[in-house]
Amino acid sequence: MSQEAFEALLRELDPDDRDRAAELYLQLRRKLIRVFEWRGCSSPEELVDETLDRVGQRLAEDVKPNNPASYAQGVARHIYQEAVRREAMEQKRLKSGDWPPHSPEDPEPDDRRLEALRDCLEKLGQDQRRLVLVYHQSDSHIEHRKKLSNELGIPINALRIRVHRLRRRLAECIEARLGN
Amino acid sequence: MRHTFEGDDDLLRRYLLGELSEEETARLEPRLLEDDRLLEQMEAVEGDLLAEYAQGELTEEQEREVGRRLTATEEGRARLALARSLHRIANETPAEQKPRATVVPMPRVSSRRPSWYAPMAAMAAALLLGVVGLSVWPQLQGRFGEHPPAEVSNNNIGEAIIRTPAPDPVSPVEATPGEQPAEPAAETPVSTEIVTAPEPKPEPVGVELPLRSGQRSGEAQDVLRREVPGNAEKIEFRVPLRDEGFTSYKIVLYGPDRPEDVFPGLELRPLASGRGLRFQVPAAQVSDGLYRIEAFGVTASGDDELIGDQEFEIQR
């Protein structure tokens, strides 16, 4: 991204506070990465960089969107469609597979990760550890979650968020333990 | 900003499974960028789908979509590995280690600044009437359960203020036999402000607002209808809540159609029963129309969790 485009984007995010603008930029970038991931893109960061670059360029040309996030999402959608078309053409040339290519890796947890997870679970509070383990205990997750939410007397979506936050802590802990 | 419930979870799940139309997707994705809660909820649904994928609970088509969408990146594959690991360890764990329903020890009153719900201005389509932190729940029951409650209020900068209660003419709805006269709180937290002066209390019209727990699947929401006499001076909204172990609570009230109509200085007080909270607003400022209330619990780590919501219609 050109310096001019980057500065224009920061100004749009917060014209008065550059630090805050930088924080908002990183948040927007992270969210766009997630959206590209959920669309099945295997290189979301590249597409996000392309998106933000294009948004910055347009802003530097004095385009004034009402909502920078929505504007960025609109640009992201175009970038995604371009990427799909680009990839489809490449795939057609290669005459193989769907886009995006599905990873051949189907990750089985290795021993190091399992041990790291065990250690990280020990760092949780007892109730938190119980919760996250019981949540993942069943082979029939949907029914199991409903039952668990009834037992705990909390809405199922609150339960889901609670477990998600614990999973996120565990994931961060594991990566830290593995030195990633 | 509108918060999310089980109905949204269905939408999010369908999004991740590639079941939404392009139009639905185009409506949803900008919301993901604007609404942090929705993004977090999407990540939670993603975690559930990965757990189901890991256990082979999805249909063949769903499995293909999850594999394509959620494990295309290294980060996605790490999430899947975590889901598998958790399942493996969980099934090694003795069954008796079931989580208990939340049992919360009696914490001290905290005077720390609550982590206020701070909606992004661009997303504030609804009228934010008040965001108020209510201090620790068990304190309400334990400290004040048999006495008129201490007042826990918002001083407009987000700081909880604990006041000793004035002689409180408990309204008929809340009055319980055998209530004792007020006594000073036995334990005064450090750096809380003690105000002993009684304050005048208008006779409010009580409006009960039982919340829905959020366990619904996109069905049409029942709207409570509440009639308020035309000569009422104040309306007291009463929101029953269960103890779910949160350190504080917040209420967000969305108004019907006048986003400029903000109630400043909204105060939260615990119900006399200790099992909910109440707040008063001038009746003259409450117009007819559809409102929405959302209650959040704040965890020890400062995160908000939606407890429940309710839409209600005020008729004068």
Chai-1 contact restraints between the chains, C-beta under 6 A:
chainA,res_idxA,chainB,res_idxB,connection_type,confidence,min_distance_angstrom,max_distance_angstrom,comment,restraint_id
A,K31,B,L33,contact,1.0,0.0,6.0,A-B,restraint_1
A,K31,B,L39,contact,1.0,0.0,6.0,A-B,restraint_2
A,V35,B,E29,contact,1.0,0.0,6.0,A-B,restraint_3
A,V35,B,L32,contact,1.0,0.0,6.0,A-B,restraint_4
A,E37,B,T73,contact,1.0,0.0,6.0,A-B,restraint_5
A,W38,B,R69,contact,1.0,0.0,6.0,A-B,restraint_6
A,G40,B,R68,contact,1.0,0.0,6.0,A-B,restraint_7
A,G40,B,R69,contact,1.0,0.0,6.0,A-B,restraint_8
A,G40,B,A72,contact,1.0,0.0,6.0,A-B,restraint_9
A,S42,B,A72,contact,1.0,0.0,6.0,A-B,restraint_10
A,N67,B,A122,contact,1.0,0.0,6.0,A-B,restraint_11
A,A69,B,L33,contact,1.0,0.0,6.0,A-B,restraint_12
A,A69,B,E34,contact,1.0,0.0,6.0,A-B,restraint_13
A,S70,B,P30,contact,1.0,0.0,6.0,A-B,restraint_14
A,Q73,B,E29,contact,1.0,0.0,6.0,A-B,restraint_15
A,Q73,B,P30,contact,1.0,0.0,6.0,A-B,restraint_16
A,Q73,B,L33,contact,1.0,0.0,6.0,A-B,restraint_17
A,P100,B,A72,contact,1.0,0.0,6.0,A-B,restraint_18
A,H102,B,G67,contact,1.0,0.0,6.0,A-B,restraint_19
A,H102,B,R68,contact,1.0,0.0,6.0,A-B,restraint_20
A,P107,B,R77,contact,1.0,0.0,6.0,A-B,restraint_21
A,P107,B,L80,contact,1.0,0.0,6.0,A-B,restraint_22
A,P107,B,A81,contact,1.0,0.0,6.0,A-B,restraint_23
A,P109,B,A81,contact,1.0,0.0,6.0,A-B,restraint_24
A,P109,B,R84,contact,1.0,0.0,6.0,A-B,restraint_25
A,P109,B,S85,contact,1.0,0.0,6.0,A-B,restraint_26
A,L114,B,S85,contact,1.0,0.0,6.0,A-B,restraint_27
A,L117,B,S85,contact,1.0,0.0,6.0,A-B,restraint_28
A,D127,B,P99,contact,1.0,0.0,6.0,A-B,restraint_29
A,R130,B,Q97,contact,1.0,0.0,6.0,A-B,restraint_30
A,R130,B,P99,contact,1.0,0.0,6.0,A-B,restraint_31
A,L131,B,P99,contact,1.0,0.0,6.0,A-B,restraint_32
A,L133,B,A90,contact,1.0,0.0,6.0,A-B,restraint_33
A,L133,B,T93,contact,1.0,0.0,6.0,A-B,restraint_34
A,V134,B,K98,contact,1.0,0.0,6.0,A-B,restraint_35
A,V134,B,P99,contact,1.0,0.0,6.0,A-B,restraint_36
A,H136,B,L86,contact,1.0,0.0,6.0,A-B,restraint_37
A,H136,B,H87,contact,1.0,0.0,6.0,A-B,restraint_38
A,H136,B,A90,contact,1.0,0.0,6.0,A-B,restraint_39
A,Q137,B,A90,contact,1.0,0.0,6.0,A-B,restraint_40
A,D139,B,Q55,contact,1.0,0.0,6.0,A-B,restraint_41
A,H141,B,A51,contact,1.0,0.0,6.0,A-B,restraint_42
A,H141,B,E52,contact,1.0,0.0,6.0,A-B,restraint_43
A,L152,B,A101,contact,1.0,0.0,6.0,A-B,restraint_44
A,G153,B,A101,contact,1.0,0.0,6.0,A-B,restraint_45
A,I154,B,E244,contact,1.0,0.0,6.0,A-B,restraint_46
A,P155,B,S213,contact,1.0,0.0,6.0,A-B,restraint_47
A,P155,B,G214,contact,1.0,0.0,6.0,A-B,restraint_48
A,P155,B,Q215,contact,1.0,0.0,6.0,A-B,restraint_49
A,I156,B,Q215,contact,1.0,0.0,6.0,A-B,restraint_50
A,N157,B,E6,contact,1.0,0.0,6.0,A-B,restraint_51
A,N157,B,D9,contact,1.0,0.0,6.0,A-B,restraint_52
A,N157,B,G214,contact,1.0,0.0,6.0,A-B,restraint_53
A,A158,B,E305,contact,1.0,0.0,6.0,A-B,restraint_54
A,R160,B,A44,contact,1.0,0.0,6.0,A-B,restraint_55
A,I161,B,A44,contact,1.0,0.0,6.0,A-B,restraint_56
A,H164,B,E43,contact,1.0,0.0,6.0,A-B,restraint_57
A,H164,B,A44,contact,1.0,0.0,6.0,A-B,restraint_58
A,H164,B,G47,contact,1.0,0.0,6.0,A-B,restraint_59
A,R167,B,G47,contact,1.0,0.0,6.0,A-B,restraint_60
A,A171,B,L82,contact,1.0,0.0,6.0,A-B,restraint_61
